[in-house]
């Protein structure tokens, strides 16, 4: 395939949410990106991440009491084009940034989940570690890595907003990344289910904390 540069076109982020019960203005964002590289189908990068972020609120609204805060799914457009969707969303939601509790993304494959990479204050990291320890008895996903170096989440962390990414067994990730091999055959349904359960659980606990996740002051964005 020969590369071609064409004019920019119109594309959009896709957004859905599970409205919080008592503090709906405070938002936990879970996300993946919808666009993919020119070759392959983008099943791993980032169809799996988009899927678990899309289905987590659906699972939660059917099986558990609504959390205090809103869980908002954002499926970013234009991640492969310098994070265009995340940058536009950040700009369009300047007035809400102080109420973004955390921005999470799954964009490193949906293989067997291991834990979370995180950027934020030490106090917030301690809370994340405790949340992961709660999963140990059933899910055993306790790895905490700092900092978070996610692509779309990286558009929010410089503003002081806590960010996190799903950590999964990624040993084979770059065997398929941006290649013809990124098809549905890469995905394992059992591993996808485990990622979904972990993603839903983590977002729910963060949205239902009795306190806001600590951060460094208020968010400033010019």
C-alpha positions in Angstrom: 0.0 0.0 0.0 1.4 3.4 -1.0 0.8 6.2 1.5 -1.2 9.2 0.4 -1.9 12.5 2.1 -5.4 13.8 1.7 -7.3 16.8 3.1 -8.7 16.6 6.6 -12.3 15.5 6.8 -15.0 15.7 9.5 -15.1 13.0 12.1 -16.6 12.8 15.6 -16.1 11.3 19.0 -18.8 8.9 20.2 -20.1 9.5 23.7 -22.4 7.6 26.0 -22.8 7.7 29.8 -24.3 6.2 32.9 -25.5 9.1 34.9 -24.4 9.4 38.5 -27.0 9.2 41.3 -25.9 12.0 43.6 -22.9 13.8 41.9 -23.7 13.5 38.2 -21.6 16.5 37.3 -18.5 14.7 38.4 -17.3 12.3 35.6 -15.1 9.2 35.3 -14.2 8.8 31.7 -13.4 5.4 30.2 -12.3 5.3 26.6 -10.8 3.7 23.6 -10.3 5.0 20.0 -12.4 4.2 17.0 -10.0 4.9 14.2 -7.3 2.3 13.1 -4.3 2.1 10.9 -4.7 1.7 7.2 -4.0 -2.0 7.1 -5.7 -4.8 9.1 -9.1 -4.3 10.8 -8.0 -2.6 14.0 -9.4 -5.4 16.1 -6.7 -5.0 18.7 -5.8 -1.3 18.1 -8.2 -0.4 19.2 -11.4 -2.3 18.7 -11.0 -4.3 21.9 -10.4 -1.1 24.0 -13.4 0.6 22.4 -15.6 -2.5 23.1 -14.8 -2.9 26.8 -15.3 0.9 27.3 -18.6 0.8 25.4 -20.0 -2.2 27.3 -18.9 -1.4 30.8 -21.7 1.1 31.5 -24.2 -1.3 29.9 -23.1 -4.1 32.3 -23.1 -1.8 35.3 -26.6 -0.4 34.7 -28.1 -3.9 34.7 -26.3 -5.5 37.6 -25.6 -2.9 40.3 -26.8 0.2 42.0 -25.9 3.4 40.2 -22.6 5.0 41.3 -22.4 8.5 42.8 -20.7 9.9 39.8 -21.2 9.7 36.1 -19.3 7.0 34.1 -18.8 8.4 30.6 -17.6 6.4 27.7 -15.8 8.3 25.0 -14.7 6.5 21.8 -12.1 8.9 20.4 -11.7 9.7 16.8 -8.4 10.5 15.2 -6.1 9.0 17.7 -3.8 7.9 14.9 -3.8 11.5 13.7 -2.1 13.2 16.6 -4.9 12.5 19.1 -7.3 14.9 17.2 -10.4 13.6 19.0 -9.0 13.9 22.5 -7.6 17.4 21.8 -11.0 18.6 20.5 -12.9 17.1 23.4 -10.5 18.7 25.8 -11.1 22.1 24.1 -14.9 21.7 23.9 -15.2 20.7 27.6 -13.0 23.3 29.2 -15.7 24.3 31.6 -16.0 20.7 32.9 -12.3 19.8 33.3 -12.4 20.4 37.1 -15.1 17.8 37.4 -13.2 15.1 35.4 -12.3 12.7 38.2 -10.0 10.6 36.0 -9.6 9.8 32.3 -8.9 6.2 31.5 -8.2 4.5 28.2 -7.6 0.9 27.0 -5.2 1.1 24.0 -2.5 -1.5 24.5 -4.5 -4.6 23.6 -7.2 -6.5 25.4 -5.1 -9.5 26.3 -5.3 -11.0 29.8 -5.5 -7.9 32.1 -2.8 -7.3 34.8 -3.6 -3.9 36.3 -3.4 -0.1 35.7 -0.8 2.4 34.7 -1.5 5.7 36.5 -0.5 9.4 36.5 -1.5 11.6 39.4 -0.6 12.5 43.0 0.9 10.1 45.4 -2.2 10.1 47.5 -4.3 9.3 44.4 -1.9 6.5 43.4 -2.4 5.0 46.9 -6.1 4.9 46.4 -5.7 3.2 43.0 -3.4 0.6 44.6 -6.0 -0.1 47.3 -8.7 -0.5 44.6 -6.5 -3.0 42.8 -5.9 -4.9 46.0 -9.6 -5.3 46.3 -9.7 -7.1 43.0 -7.0 -9.6 44.2 -9.4 -12.1 45.7 -11.4 -12.6 42.5 -9.5 -11.0 39.6 -5.9 -11.0 40.8 -5.1 -7.9 38.7 -2.9 -5.9 41.1 -0.1 -4.4 39.0 0.2 -0.6 39.4 2.7 1.2 37.1 3.5 4.9 37.1 3.4 7.1 35.2 0.6 6.5 32.7 1.9 7.1 29.2 -1.3 6.7 27.3 -1.9 8.5 24.0 -5.3 10.1 24.4 -5.1 10.2 28.2 -1.8 12.2 27.7 -3.9 15.1 26.5 -5.3 15.5 30.0 -2.6 14.5 32.4 -0.6 17.8 31.9 -3.6 19.7 33.1 -3.4 17.9 36.5 -6.3 15.5 35.7 -5.5 11.9 36.9 -5.2 9.4 34.1 -4.9 5.7 33.8 -4.5 3.0 31.1 -5.3 -0.7 31.1 -2.3 -2.9 31.5 -2.6 -6.3 29.8 -0.3 -9.2 28.8 1.2 -7.3 25.8 4.1 -9.6 24.8 2.6 -10.1 21.4 1.1 -6.6 20.9 3.7 -5.4 18.5 3.5 -8.6 16.4 0.1 -7.2 15.2 0.3 -3.5 15.9 -0.4 -1.4 12.7 -0.2 -4.6 10.5 -2.3 -6.8 8.3 -2.4 -9.2 11.3 -4.6 -6.9 13.4 -7.8 -8.9 12.8 -10.4 -10.6 14.9 -8.3 -13.7 15.1 -6.1 -11.8 17.6 -8.9 -11.5 20.1 -9.6 -14.1 22.7 -13.2 -14.0 24.0 -12.3 -15.1 27.6 -9.6 -12.5 27.9 -11.9 -9.8 26.5 -14.5 -10.8 29.2 -11.9 -10.5 31.9 -10.8 -7.1 30.6 -14.5 -5.9 30.5 -15.1 -7.1 34.1 -11.9 -5.4 35.3 -12.6 -2.2 33.4 -16.2 -2.1 34.7 -15.3 -2.8 38.3 -12.5 -0.2 38.4 -14.6 2.5 36.8 -17.5 1.8 39.2 -15.3 2.0 42.3 -13.8 5.3 41.2 -17.2 6.7 40.4 -18.6 5.6 43.8 -15.7 6.7 46.1 -16.9 8.7 49.1 -14.2 11.3 48.3 -13.0 12.8 45.0 -9.8 11.3 43.7 -7.1 13.8 44.9 -5.4 16.0 42.4 -3.0 18.9 42.3 -5.2 22.0 42.6 -7.7 23.2 40.0 -7.4 22.5 36.3 -6.2 25.4 34.1 -6.6 25.4 30.4 -6.1 28.3 28.1 
